[in-house]
Amino acid sequence: MPQAVTEKQPYNVRVTCVIPSSASTGFQSASGISEVNDKLLPEDIAETVLYVANLPQRAVVEDVTVWGIDKQVNPL
């Protein structure tokens, strides 16, 4: 595990990296950029964060990537 995570273990601090893909947030239109219609919504990211936060204290998820159902995911 990365050092930032392991150095907090004695204090029962859990660290998770949530990696969202693009989502329809309204940012594009507010910035004068043409709006995108991604299927992923800000609420989907919020629900993922809430899910991870509500895991039992004895469990930790190191990272989670959230993709919209309309995104093509290519392995690295």
N, CA, C and O atoms as a GROMACS GRO file, in nm:
protein
  304
    1MET      N    1   0.083  -0.119   0.000
    1MET     CA    2   0.000   0.000   0.000
    1MET      C    3   0.087   0.124   0.000
    1MET      O    4   0.198   0.122   0.054
    2PRO      N    5   0.039   0.234  -0.059
    2PRO     CA    6   0.116   0.359  -0.057
    2PRO      C    7   0.141   0.405   0.087
    2PRO      O    8   0.061   0.378   0.176
    3GLN      N    9   0.251   0.475   0.108
    3GLN     CA   10   0.289   0.519   0.242
    3GLN      C   11   0.181   0.603   0.309
    3GLN      O   12   0.156   0.587   0.428
    4ALA      N   13   0.117   0.692   0.234
    4ALA     CA   14   0.014   0.779   0.293
    4ALA      C   15  -0.097   0.697   0.356
    4ALA      O   16  -0.157   0.739   0.456
    5VAL      N   17  -0.126   0.580   0.300
    5VAL     CA   18  -0.231   0.494   0.353
    5VAL      C   19  -0.180   0.419   0.476
    5VAL      O   20  -0.247   0.418   0.579
    6THR      N   21  -0.064   0.357   0.467
    6THR     CA   22  -0.016   0.273   0.576
    6THR      C   23   0.023   0.354   0.698
    6THR      O   24   0.011   0.304   0.810
    7GLU      N   25   0.067   0.476   0.683
    7GLU     CA   26   0.106   0.555   0.801
    7GLU      C   27  -0.014   0.599   0.884
    7GLU      O   28   0.003   0.640   0.998
    8LYS      N   29  -0.133   0.591   0.829
    8LYS     CA   30  -0.255   0.629   0.903
    8LYS      C   31  -0.328   0.509   0.962
    8LYS      O   32  -0.424   0.526   1.037
    9GLN      N   33  -0.285   0.387   0.928
    9GLN     CA   34  -0.352   0.268   0.979
    9GLN      C   35  -0.361   0.262   1.131
    9GLN      O   36  -0.466   0.222   1.183
   10PRO      N   37  -0.257   0.299   1.206
   10PRO     CA   38  -0.269   0.292   1.352
   10PRO      C   39  -0.380   0.382   1.407
   10PRO      O   40  -0.424   0.363   1.521
   11TYR      N   41  -0.425   0.478   1.328
   11TYR     CA   42  -0.529   0.572   1.373
   11TYR      C   43  -0.666   0.536   1.315
   11TYR      O   44  -0.761   0.614   1.326
   12ASN      N   45  -0.676   0.420   1.254
   12ASN     CA   46  -0.800   0.373   1.191
   12ASN      C   47  -0.852   0.467   1.083
   12ASN      O   48  -0.972   0.480   1.064
   13VAL      N   49  -0.760   0.532   1.012
   13VAL     CA   50  -0.797   0.618   0.900
   13VAL      C   51  -0.794   0.534   0.773
   13VAL      O   52  -0.694   0.470   0.742
   14ARG      N   53  -0.904   0.537   0.700
   14ARG     CA   54  -0.911   0.465   0.573
   14ARG      C   55  -0.903   0.567   0.460
   14ARG      O   56  -0.965   0.673   0.466
   15VAL      N   57  -0.827   0.534   0.358
   15VAL     CA   58  -0.808   0.624   0.244
   15VAL      C   59  -0.851   0.551   0.118
   15VAL      O   60  -0.806   0.439   0.091
   16THR      N   61  -0.937   0.615   0.041
   16THR     CA   62  -0.982   0.560  -0.087
   16THR      C   63  -0.971   0.667  -0.193
   16THR      O   64  -1.009   0.782  -0.169
   17CYS      N   65  -0.920   0.631  -0.308
   17CYS     CA   66  -0.912   0.723  -0.422
   17CYS      C   67  -1.030   0.692  -0.515
   17CYS      O   68  -1.038   0.582  -0.569
   18VAL      N   69  -1.120   0.788  -0.533
   18VAL     CA   70  -1.232   0.771  -0.625
   18VAL      C   71  -1.195   0.842  -0.754
   18VAL      O   72  -1.168   0.962  -0.756
   19ILE      N   73  -1.195   0.765  -0.863
   19ILE     CA   74  -1.154   0.816  -0.994
   19ILE      C   75  -1.276   0.817  -1.086
   19ILE      O   76  -1.313   0.712  -1.140
   20PRO      N   77  -1.338   0.932  -1.106
   20PRO     CA   78  -1.456   0.937  -1.193
   20PRO      C   79  -1.417   0.964  -1.338
   20PRO      O   80  -1.320   1.035  -1.366
   21SER      N   81  -1.494   0.905  -1.430
   21SER     CA   82  -1.478   0.945  -1.570
   21SER      C   83  -1.558   1.073  -1.590
   21SER      O   84  -1.607   1.130  -1.493
   22SER      N   85  -1.571   1.118  -1.712
   22SER     CA   86  -1.646   1.241  -1.735
   22SER      C   87  -1.794   1.219  -1.705
   22SER      O   88  -1.848   1.109  -1.722
   23ALA      N   89  -1.859   1.326  -1.660
   23ALA     CA   90  -2.000   1.318  -1.624
   23ALA      C   91  -2.070   1.446  -1.669
   23ALA      O   92  -2.007   1.550  -1.685
   24SER      N   93  -2.198   1.436  -1.690
   24SER     CA   94  -2.278   1.553  -1.726
   24SER      C   95  -2.304   1.636  -1.601
   24SER      O   96  -2.389   1.602  -1.518
   25THR      N   97  -2.230   1.744  -1.588
   25THR     CA   98  -2.239   1.827  -1.467
   25THR      C   99  -2.292   1.967  -1.494
   25THR      O  100  -2.326   2.039  -1.400
   26GLY      N  101  -2.300   2.006  -1.619
   26GLY     CA  102  -2.338   2.143  -1.651
   26GLY      C  103  -2.218   2.235  -1.659
   26GLY      O  104  -2.232   2.352  -1.695
   27PHE      N  105  -2.099   2.184  -1.625
   27PHE     CA  106  -1.977   2.264  -1.628
   27PHE      C  107  -1.950   2.316  -1.769
   27PHE      O  108  -1.910   2.432  -1.787
   28GLN      N  109  -1.971   2.231  -1.868
   28GLN     CA  110  -1.941   2.271  -2.006
   28GLN      C  111  -2.023   2.391  -2.049
   28GLN      O  112  -1.968   2.488  -2.102
   29SER      N  113  -2.154   2.386  -2.028
   29SER     CA  114  -2.237   2.498  -2.071
   29SER      C  115  -2.207   2.623  -1.990
   29SER      O  116  -2.212   2.734  -2.043
   30ALA      N  117  -2.176   2.608  -1.862
   30ALA     CA  118  -2.141   2.724  -1.778
   30ALA      C  119  -2.010   2.786  -1.822
   30ALA      O  120  -1.986   2.904  -1.797
   31SER      N  121  -1.924   2.708  -1.887
   31SER     CA  122  -1.794   2.758  -1.933
   31SER      C  123  -1.797   2.802  -2.078
   31SER      O  124  -1.695   2.845  -2.132
   32GLY      N  125  -1.912   2.792  -2.141
   32GLY     CA  126  -1.922   2.832  -2.281
   32GLY      C  127  -1.872   2.724  -2.376
   32GLY      O  128  -1.851   2.750  -2.494
   33ILE      N  129  -1.854   2.604  -2.325
   33ILE     CA  130  -1.812   2.490  -2.407
   33ILE      C  131  -1.937   2.411  -2.441
   33ILE      O  132  -2.031   2.406  -2.361
   34SER      N  133  -1.940   2.350  -2.558
   34SER     CA  134  -2.060   2.274  -2.593
   34SER      C  135  -2.081   2.160  -2.492
   34SER      O  136  -1.987   2.089  -2.455
   35GLU      N  137  -2.204   2.145  -2.450
   35GLU     CA  138  -2.242   2.048  -2.347
   35GLU      C  139  -2.224   1.905  -2.398
   35GLU      O  140  -2.246   1.877  -2.516
   36VAL      N  141  -2.184   1.816  -2.308
   36VAL     CA  142  -2.177   1.674  -2.341
   36VAL      C  143  -2.294   1.604  -2.274
   36VAL      O  144  -2.346   1.650  -2.173
   37ASN      N  145  -2.333   1.494  -2.331
   37ASN     CA  146  -2.444   1.417  -2.275
   37ASN      C  147  -2.392   1.283  -2.224
   37ASN      O  148  -2.429   1.178  -2.277
   38ASP      N  149  -2.309   1.285  -2.123
   38ASP     CA  150  -2.261   1.161  -2.063
   38ASP      C  151  -2.373   1.099  -1.981
   38ASP      O  152  -2.455   1.169  -1.922
   39LYS      N  153  -2.375   0.968  -1.979
   39LYS     CA  154  -2.476   0.899  -1.898
   39LYS      C  155  -2.444   0.907  -1.750
   39LYS      O  156  -2.534   0.899  -1.666
   40LEU      N  157  -2.316   0.922  -1.715
   40LEU     CA  158  -2.275   0.932  -1.575
   40LEU      C  159  -2.313   1.069  -1.521
   40LEU      O  160  -2.285   1.171  -1.584
   41LEU      N  161  -2.375   1.070  -1.404
   41LEU     CA  162  -2.420   1.195  -1.341
   41LEU      C  163  -2.342   1.219  -1.212
   41LEU      O  164  -2.287   1.125  -1.155
   42PRO      N  165  -2.336   1.343  -1.165
   42PRO     CA  166  -2.269   1.372  -1.039
   42PRO      C  167  -2.323   1.288  -0.924
   42PRO      O  168  -2.248   1.250  -0.834
   43GLU      N  169  -2.453   1.260  -0.926
   43GLU     CA  170  -2.513   1.178  -0.821
   43GLU      C  171  -2.454   1.038  -0.816
   43GLU      O  172  -2.444   0.978  -0.709
   44ASP      N  173  -2.413   0.986  -0.933
   44ASP     CA  174  -2.353   0.853  -0.939
   44ASP      C  175  -2.219   0.851  -0.864
   44ASP      O  176  -2.187   0.754  -0.795
   45ILE      N  177  -2.142   0.957  -0.880
   45ILE     CA  178  -2.014   0.967  -0.809
   45ILE      C  179  -2.040   0.981  -0.660
   45ILE      O  180  -1.973   0.918  -0.578
   46ALA      N  181  -2.136   1.065  -0.624
   46ALA     CA  182  -2.169   1.085  -0.482
   46ALA      C  183  -2.215   0.954  -0.418
   46ALA      O  184  -2.176   0.925  -0.305
   47GLU      N  185  -2.294   0.875  -0.487
   47GLU     CA  186  -2.340   0.747  -0.433
   47GLU      C  187  -2.224   0.650  -0.415
   47GLU      O  188  -2.222   0.573  -0.320
   48THR      N  189  -2.127   0.655  -0.506
   48THR     CA  190  -2.009   0.569  -0.493
   48THR      C  191  -1.928   0.607  -0.369
   48THR      O  192  -1.885   0.520  -0.294
   49VAL      N  193  -1.908   0.737  -0.348
   49VAL     CA  194  -1.835   0.784  -0.230
   49VAL      C  195  -1.908   0.742  -0.103
   49VAL      O  196  -1.845   0.696  -0.007
   50LEU      N  197  -2.040   0.758  -0.101
   50LEU     CA  198  -2.119   0.718   0.015
   50LEU      C  199  -2.109   0.568   0.040
   50LEU      O  200  -2.097   0.525   0.155
   51TYR      N  201  -2.113   0.489  -0.066
   51TYR     CA  202  -2.101   0.343  -0.053
   51TYR      C  203  -1.967   0.306   0.012
   51TYR      O  204  -1.963   0.227   0.106
   52VAL      N  205  -1.858   0.366  -0.039
   52VAL     CA  206  -1.725   0.335   0.016
   52VAL      C  207  -1.716   0.380   0.162
   52VAL      O  208  -1.659   0.309   0.245
   53ALA      N  209  -1.770   0.496   0.193
   53ALA     CA  210  -1.765   0.548   0.330
   53ALA      C  211  -1.844   0.462   0.428
   53ALA      O  212  -1.812   0.459   0.546
   54ASN      N  213  -1.945   0.391   0.379
   54ASN     CA  214  -2.029   0.309   0.465
   54ASN      C  215  -1.985   0.164   0.476
   54ASN      O  216  -2.055   0.081   0.535
   55LEU      N  217  -1.869   0.132   0.419
   55LEU     CA  218  -1.817  -0.004   0.436
   55LEU      C  219  -1.785  -0.028   0.583
   55LEU      O  220  -1.762   0.067   0.657
   56PRO      N  221  -1.783  -0.152   0.626
   56PRO     CA  222  -1.747  -0.180   0.766
   56PRO      C  223  -1.608  -0.125   0.798
   56PRO      O  224  -1.522  -0.120   0.710
   57GLN      N  225  -1.586  -0.085   0.922
   57GLN     CA  226  -1.458  -0.028   0.965
   57GLN      C  227  -1.341  -0.121   0.937
   57GLN      O  228  -1.228  -0.074   0.923
   58ARG      N  229  -1.366  -0.250   0.928
   58ARG     CA  230  -1.258  -0.346   0.907
   58ARG      C  231  -1.221  -0.361   0.760
   58ARG      O  232  -1.131  -0.437   0.726
   59ALA      N  233  -1.291  -0.289   0.672
   59ALA     CA  234  -1.268  -0.300   0.528
   59ALA      C  235  -1.225  -0.167   0.469
   59ALA      O  236  -1.265  -0.060   0.516
   60VAL      N  237  -1.141  -0.175   0.366
   60VAL     CA  238  -1.100  -0.055   0.294
   60VAL      C  239  -1.090  -0.087   0.146
   60VAL      O  240  -1.043  -0.195   0.109
   61VAL      N  241  -1.132   0.004   0.063
   61VAL     CA  242  -1.117  -0.006  -0.082
   61VAL      C  243  -1.008   0.093  -0.119
   61VAL      O  244  -1.021   0.212  -0.092
   62GLU      N  245  -0.900   0.044  -0.180
   62GLU     CA  246  -0.788   0.132  -0.213
   62GLU      C  247  -0.824   0.234  -0.320
   62GLU      O  248  -0.793   0.353  -0.305
   63ASP      N  249  -0.889   0.189  -0.426
   63ASP     CA  250  -0.934   0.284  -0.527
   63ASP      C  251  -1.053   0.225  -0.601
   63ASP      O  252  -1.073   0.104  -0.606
   64VAL      N  253  -1.131   0.313  -0.659
   64VAL     CA  254  -1.246   0.273  -0.738
   64VAL      C  255  -1.259   0.371  -0.855
   64VAL      O  256  -1.255   0.493  -0.837
   65THR      N  257  -1.274   0.314  -0.975
   65THR     CA  258  -1.294   0.396  -1.094
   65THR      C  259  -1.440   0.382  -1.135
   65THR      O  260  -1.493   0.272  -1.145
   66VAL      N  261  -1.505   0.496  -1.157
   66VAL     CA  262  -1.647   0.497  -1.192
   66VAL      C  263  -1.661   0.542  -1.337
   66VAL      O  264  -1.627   0.655  -1.372
   67TRP      N  265  -1.711   0.452  -1.420
   67TRP     CA  266  -1.732   0.480  -1.562
   67TRP      C  267  -1.880   0.489  -1.590
   67TRP      O  268  -1.960   0.419  -1.529
   68GLY      N  269  -1.917   0.575  -1.684
   68GLY     CA  270  -2.054   0.577  -1.732
   68GLY      C  271  -2.076   0.457  -1.823
   68GLY      O  272  -1.982   0.408  -1.885
   69ILE      N  273  -2.197   0.411  -1.830
   69ILE     CA  274  -2.231   0.293  -1.909
   69ILE      C  275  -2.205   0.317  -2.058
   69ILE      O  276  -2.196   0.222  -2.136
   70ASP      N  277  -2.195   0.444  -2.098
   70ASP     CA  278  -2.173   0.478  -2.238
   70ASP      C  279  -2.026   0.491  -2.275
   70ASP      O  280  -1.995   0.523  -2.390
   71LYS      N  281  -1.934   0.468  -2.180
   71LYS     CA  282  -1.791   0.482  -2.206
   71LYS      C  283  -1.731   0.348  -2.245
   71LYS      O  284  -1.767   0.244  -2.191
   72GLN      N  285  -1.639   0.353  -2.340
   72GLN     CA  286  -1.565   0.233  -2.378
   72GLN      C  287  -1.440   0.228  -2.291
   72GLN      O  288  -1.359   0.322  -2.292
   73VAL      N  289  -1.424   0.121  -2.215
   73VAL     CA  290  -1.311   0.107  -2.124
   73VAL      C  291  -1.208   0.016  -2.189
   73VAL      O  292  -1.237  -0.100  -2.220
   74ASN      N  293  -1.087   0.069  -2.210
   74ASN     CA  294  -0.979  -0.010  -2.267
   74ASN      C  295  -0.878  -0.042  -2.159
   74ASN      O  296  -0.831   0.049  -2.090
   75PRO      N  297  -0.843  -0.169  -2.144
   75PRO     CA  298  -0.742  -0.203  -2.042
   75PRO      C  299  -0.610  -0.134  -2.070
   75PRO      O  300  -0.575  -0.108  -2.185
   76LEU      N  301  -0.537  -0.104  -1.964
   76LEU     CA  302  -0.406  -0.038  -1.979
   76LEU      C  303  -0.306  -0.129  -2.045
   76LEU      O  304  -0.192  -0.089  -2.066
   0.00000   0.00000   0.00000
